[in-house]
Amino acid sequence: MANFNFNKVILGGRLTADPELKTTPSGLSVTSFTIAVNRRFGEKKDGEQQADFFNVTAWRQTAEFITR
């Protein structure tokens, strides 16, 4: 078995749409959603802003929890 190292990422942003719970043919719960996270450019508060979009997929109990 291969050794995998995983990093944890915590993103604070807003959902671009409501997550929708789906079920695979084998019965697994899955949901996909996109989070928009603002990023500022420049040193001042009024610097240019841009959003980064992150596609997220959650499986099993996590997918069910997210869509409650």
N, C-alpha and C positions, 0 to 999 in steps of 0.2 A: 504494500500500500504506500502511495506517495505521501510525503510530508507536505502539508499545506500550511502556510502562514497567512492569517487573515488580519486585516486592519479594521478597526472600528471607525466609522465616520458618523458624525452627528450633524445633520443639516437643519437649519432653521429657515423656513421659508413659507410659501403659500402654495396650496394645491391649485393646479390649473383647471381641474374638473373633479367631480365627485368620483371616488374609487368605486368600482363595480365588481362585486364578487362573482366569480365564475367557477365552474367545476370541470375538471378534466374527465375524459371518458373512463379513467380508472378510479374516479371518485375523489381526487385531491382538490382542495380549495386553492384558488389562485386569484390574486388581484394585481392589476398594474395601474400605476398612476404617475403623474409628473409633478415635481416640485420646482417652483421658480424661486431662486435665491438672488437677492440684490447684491451687486458688487459696485463699489465706488472707485472712481479714478480721480487722482489728484489728492492733494493734502488738505484742502479746505472742505468744510461741510457742504458747500454748494458745488462740489466737484461733479463731473459727469457720472451718471449712473447707468448700469447695464445689468440685465438679469441673465443668470446662468440657469439652464433647465436640466434637471436630472430625472431620467426615467428610472422608476423603481418597480420591482416585482417582488411580491410577498407570497409565501406559500403556507399551506396548512393552517394551524391555529392563528398564526400572525395575520394571515389574510382575513380570516374571520373576525379577528379583533379590530382590525383597521376599518372594516366596513360596517361595524355596529353603529 
